[in-house]
Every structure is written in structure tokens, then in C-alpha cells.
């Protein structure tokens, strides 16, 4: 199982690297009221980083909720 996760992770990273390398031209990005021109590679990296951070936050909150439920179930008498 651990090997499968590692292989999937490597494939995803390689595919992401290929996509980023092929998208180096500048693009104009509109976010709320701001318009910024940046290389497409930078926009993709920012988006990937934001997705990673969101995934980590969801995982941490899920673990925290699970730990809290386990603690409550241990406190309740059978």
C-alpha cells in the first residue's frame, strides 16, 4: 500500500512538472479587483501550492475530529 502511494505521488509530480515546464509564457490574471501579469508557470505553482495547503488543512481537521470522537466515545460508559 505504501509503495502504491509513493508511485502515484511520483507520477503526479512528474506530470505536474511537465505541465509547468510547457507553460512558461506570461498570462494576465484577474483576482478580485487586481490584475497581475505573471508567467504561467508561477500561476500554476501558486495554484498547486494552494491546493496542497487546502488538502493538508482538510486532513488535519479530519484527524482532529476523529480524535475528538474517539475521546468522547471512551468517556461514555457502556
C-alpha positions as CSV (number, residue, x, y, z in Angstrom):
1,X,0.0,0.0,0.0
2,X,2.8,2.4,0.9
3,X,4.6,1.6,-2.3
4,X,1.5,2.3,-4.3
5,X,1.1,5.7,-2.7
6,X,4.7,6.5,-3.5
7,X,4.3,5.5,-7.1
8,X,1.2,7.6,-7.5
9,X,2.9,10.6,-5.9
10,X,5.9,10.3,-8.2
11,X,3.6,10.1,-11.3
12,X,1.6,13.1,-10.2
13,X,4.8,15.1,-9.5
14,X,6.2,14.2,-12.9
15,X,3.0,15.1,-14.7
16,X,2.8,18.4,-12.8
17,X,6.4,19.2,-13.7
18,X,5.7,18.5,-17.4
19,X,2.7,20.8,-17.4
20,X,4.6,23.6,-15.6
21,X,7.6,23.4,-18.0
22,X,5.3,23.6,-21.0
23,X,3.5,26.7,-19.8
24,X,6.2,29.4,-19.4
25,X,4.5,32.2,-21.3
26,X,3.2,35.3,-19.4
27,X,-0.5,35.5,-18.7
28,X,-2.8,38.2,-17.3
29,X,-4.6,37.1,-14.2
30,X,-7.6,38.8,-12.6
31,X,-8.2,38.2,-8.9
32,X,-11.0,40.2,-7.3
33,X,-10.1,43.8,-8.2
34,X,-6.4,43.2,-9.1
35,X,-5.0,42.4,-12.5
36,X,-1.5,40.9,-12.5
37,X,0.7,39.7,-15.4
38,X,2.9,36.8,-14.4
39,X,4.5,33.7,-16.1
40,X,2.0,30.9,-16.4
41,X,4.4,28.6,-14.6
42,X,4.2,30.9,-11.5
43,X,0.4,30.9,-11.6
44,X,0.4,27.1,-11.8
45,X,2.8,26.8,-8.9
46,X,0.7,29.2,-6.8
47,X,-2.4,27.2,-7.6
48,X,-0.7,23.8,-6.8
49,X,0.6,25.2,-3.5
50,X,-2.8,26.5,-2.5
51,X,-4.4,23.1,-3.3
52,X,-1.7,21.3,-1.3
53,X,-2.3,23.6,1.7
54,X,-6.0,23.1,1.4
55,X,-5.6,19.3,1.4
56,X,-3.3,19.4,4.4
57,X,-5.8,21.5,6.3
58,X,-8.7,19.2,5.5
59,X,-6.6,16.1,6.6
60,X,-5.6,17.8,9.8
61,X,-9.2,18.8,10.6
62,X,-10.4,15.3,9.8
63,X,-7.8,13.8,12.1
64,X,-8.7,16.2,14.9
65,X,-12.4,15.5,14.5
66,X,-11.8,11.7,14.6
67,X,-9.6,12.0,17.7
68,X,-12.3,14.1,19.4
69,X,-15.0,11.5,18.6
70,X,-12.8,8.7,19.9
71,X,-12.1,10.6,23.1
72,X,-15.9,11.2,23.6
73,X,-16.7,7.5,23.0
74,X,-14.1,6.5,25.6
75,X,-15.6,8.8,28.2
76,X,-19.1,7.4,27.8
77,X,-19.9,4.4,29.9
78,X,-21.2,1.2,28.2
